[in-house]
């Protein structure tokens, strides 16, 4: 079954020194490669920073387009992985082992 892991963090609460960030980033590459080689990660990307976002909001008043990541949240999605695993427990296991920490939202895909 395929799941989407969305990696989010909060710049205010997840701040790291340059050295700490470099150490974590050094663990992300091997984590990604290990799970991709095992066939668990089948797609995904790191996203550019939230300052590059554009939000398209559909509401009763029509459509509004705004520069910025204006989702009602302090956390910002920094990247995602599409994983193919046996079940939710295995997807959660991958999310628990994510080296960056922060928040990892796990969602099953809708089979279409």
C-alpha positions as CSV (number, residue, x, y, z in Angstrom):
1,X,0.0,0.0,0.0
2,X,1.2,3.5,-0.8
3,X,1.4,6.3,1.8
4,X,2.5,9.9,1.6
5,X,4.9,11.0,4.4
6,X,4.9,14.8,4.7
7,X,7.8,16.2,6.6
8,X,7.0,19.4,8.5
9,X,8.8,21.6,10.9
10,X,8.3,24.8,12.9
11,X,11.1,27.3,12.4
12,X,10.4,28.7,15.9
13,X,10.5,25.5,17.9
14,X,12.8,23.4,15.7
15,X,15.6,25.8,15.4
16,X,19.1,24.3,15.2
17,X,22.6,25.6,15.1
18,X,24.4,25.3,11.7
19,X,26.4,22.4,13.1
20,X,23.3,20.6,14.4
21,X,21.6,21.1,11.1
22,X,24.6,19.8,9.1
23,X,24.7,16.7,11.3
24,X,21.1,15.9,10.8
25,X,21.3,16.6,7.0
26,X,24.2,14.2,6.9
27,X,21.9,11.4,8.3
28,X,19.0,12.2,5.9
29,X,20.9,11.1,2.7
30,X,21.7,7.6,4.0
31,X,18.2,7.2,5.5
32,X,16.6,8.1,2.1
33,X,19.1,5.8,0.2
34,X,18.5,2.9,2.5
35,X,14.7,3.0,2.2
36,X,14.8,3.7,-1.5
37,X,17.1,0.8,-2.1
38,X,14.8,-1.5,-0.2
39,X,11.9,-0.4,-2.4
40,X,10.0,1.4,0.4
41,X,10.5,5.0,-0.9
42,X,9.2,5.2,-4.5
43,X,9.1,9.0,-4.9
44,X,9.5,12.3,-3.1
45,X,11.3,15.6,-3.1
46,X,12.6,18.3,-0.8
47,X,10.8,21.5,-1.3
48,X,12.2,25.0,-1.5
49,X,11.6,27.2,1.5
50,X,8.1,28.6,2.5
51,X,9.1,32.0,1.2
52,X,8.8,30.6,-2.3
53,X,5.2,29.4,-1.8
54,X,2.0,30.6,-3.5
55,X,-1.3,29.7,-1.9
56,X,-4.5,29.3,-3.9
57,X,-7.5,29.4,-1.6
58,X,-11.0,28.3,-2.7
59,X,-13.8,29.7,-0.5
60,X,-17.3,31.0,-0.7
61,X,-16.1,34.4,-1.9
62,X,-14.2,32.8,-4.9
63,X,-10.5,32.2,-5.4
64,X,-7.7,34.1,-3.7
65,X,-4.1,33.8,-4.7
66,X,-1.5,34.9,-2.1
67,X,2.3,34.8,-2.0
68,X,3.3,32.7,0.9
69,X,2.5,29.4,2.6
70,X,-0.6,30.7,4.4
71,X,-2.0,27.4,5.6
72,X,-3.4,27.8,9.1
73,X,-0.4,26.3,10.8
74,X,3.0,27.3,12.3
75,X,4.5,24.2,10.7
76,X,5.6,24.2,7.1
77,X,5.9,21.2,4.8
78,X,9.6,20.9,3.8
79,X,9.3,17.8,1.6
80,X,7.6,14.5,1.1
81,X,8.2,10.9,0.3
82,X,5.8,8.4,-1.4
83,X,6.4,5.1,0.3
84,X,5.2,1.6,-0.6
85,X,4.9,-0.6,2.4
86,X,2.8,-3.5,3.7
87,X,0.7,-1.5,6.1
88,X,0.2,1.6,8.2
89,X,2.5,0.2,11.0
90,X,5.4,0.0,8.5
91,X,4.7,3.6,7.3
92,X,4.6,4.8,10.9
93,X,7.9,3.0,11.5
94,X,9.5,5.0,8.6
95,X,8.0,8.2,10.0
96,X,9.4,7.5,13.4
97,X,12.9,6.9,12.0
98,X,12.9,10.2,10.1
99,X,16.3,11.9,11.1
100,X,15.1,15.5,11.0
101,X,12.5,15.0,13.7
102,X,9.7,17.6,13.6
103,X,6.3,16.4,12.4
104,X,5.8,13.6,9.8
105,X,2.2,13.3,8.7
106,X,1.3,9.9,7.3
107,X,-1.6,9.5,4.8
108,X,-2.7,6.6,2.7
109,X,-3.2,7.2,-0.9
110,X,-6.6,6.8,-2.5
111,X,-6.5,4.1,-5.1
112,X,-7.9,5.5,-8.3
